[in-house]
Amino acid sequence: DQETDYPRDGVIRIRVTAPRNAKTPLHIRIPAWAGGATLTVEGEEVAAEPGAYARIDREWKRNDTIVLTLPM
């Protein structure tokens, strides 16, 4: 599930709702204009290079949360 009020707010939350754990990569596009963007998974920072895709490869659990914060 994705929760956001973009473009009024630069915070995008993605919550995993899978019925069971699953190991699979997830790619999130970081816009080229988003210098200073931050990306966290369960509170741990992940590299977020503007103009590229951030790859998060892990075992996802129900209710894991990803937060992308874009500079507005």
N, C-alpha and C positions, 0 to 999 in steps of 0.2 A: 504494500500500500504506500502511496506517495502522498505526503501532506505538504502543501506550500501555498503561499499567497503571492508568489512571483507574478508579476514584476514589482508589486508594492513592497515586497520584503525579499531579501536574498537568501533566506534559509529554506532549504529543501530537505525534508526528512523522508527517508524510505524505511519502512518497517517490513521485515520478512514475515510472511504469514503462511509459509509452507507447513503442511501437516506433520512432516517429519524432517529430521536433519538431512542436509544434502550438501555434498562437496561439489562445488561448481564455481567457475570464475564469473565475476560480474564486472562489466566494463561501464564506466561512467565518464561521459564526455565533459571535459572542462573547457568552457568557451575561451577562445583566443583573447577576448577582451578582459578576462577575469584574473588579472594579475593580483595576487594576494588572496586568492580563494583558498579555503581550507576544506579538508575532507576528513571525517572521522568515522571509524567503525567501532561501535561499543566504547566510545571515548578515546580510542587510540588513533593518533593522526596517521594518515596515509598520504603519500606524495600526490600533489595535485598540480600538475604542470599545465599552464594555460595553452590551449590549442592542441591538446592531446587527450587520450583516453587514460583514465586511471584504472588499472586492473587490480581487482581485489579477489584473490584466490584463497578460499578458506572453506571450512565446513560451516554452513549457515544453520543457525538454530532458530526456532520460532521466536519471534519478537526481537531478534537482532535488529539494531538500528544503525542506519547510515545517515550522516548529516553532512550535506554539502552547503557551505556558506559562501555566497558570491558577494564581492564588493559592490555595493550599490551607490 
